[in-house]
């Protein structure tokens, strides 16, 4: 029973993570098309931010909200999350309605520069985890880390700073400020211009966004449900239309065979229709025969001739592997195999034919 509960919890967490990722992708697209004036108005609902840092025996709290910034100097002795909550209450706020982050000296961080393609930003957390494991001496359980954008390159590449800090170092600073790790929402550092910049966020994506984003995501969920219902209705209608067309063709073929006027054999027609190989069958066979160390970047299917391009750890064997498939024939390289320094694999371009497929009408007329 415990295993079943654990599996159910893991599945629900996976679905929740995927939904949050989709929601952030949708919100980022929405922000790109919404006029700036509307964004300014909507972001005015964002949660106020509290920065906390220590100067000698004084704790400085800076509250930043839509109405402006307010600084408070409180004695370091006895300061903790409870004292912060009391000060927030004096400002008409509660701890749950603000985000709190300590300001940590930048020399406690390991800062790495990296470039990330815009198309890969959706899987940025996985990329950062791999960067830590492959290029630093740290384990993920020992650190907190995140990346912040610096600039966008001309080739759809985003320049980023990867901020990494050991948990034990950060916890020393938190203890000096009277905080426990679970009582903060982000970590911040001061830049060269004196501005304080949040670099590592601990809140989930739903909590980081302003309150209006929750309503927007719920609206998206409703619109998605309506779209799914409409799509299902259209699919059923389309399937019924296809079935009706097939029944009509079968009736015509049967009638022609009975009358002996057009010489059409219904069984022959059905076999000819079944002889066509679908794109899905081609993809399924490629997924089956291609090795795990091979992935594709481009594919093209024209008149039952398939051309694929990609990377592989052993590109020279792919011709023989594809030729051994019962669905493919005539495999040949269309360009020389080259090594790619970025992927550490061989780049290849390969073409082959699909067995049993029929050329299109335009192709047949051209060959005649």
PyMOL commands that set and color helices and strands:
alter all, ss='L'
color gray80, all
select helices_A, chain A and resi 2-33+36-43+81-90+95-97+106-108+118-135+140-142+167-176+181-183+205-208+211-259+266-275+279-289+315-323+361-367
alter helices_A, ss='H'
color red, helices_A
select strands_A, chain A and resi 48-55+58-65+68-75+98-103+110-117+143-152+157-166+186-190+196-201+295-302+305-312+328-333+338-340+345-354
alter strands_A, ss='S'
color yellow, strands_A
deselect
rebuild
show_as cartoon
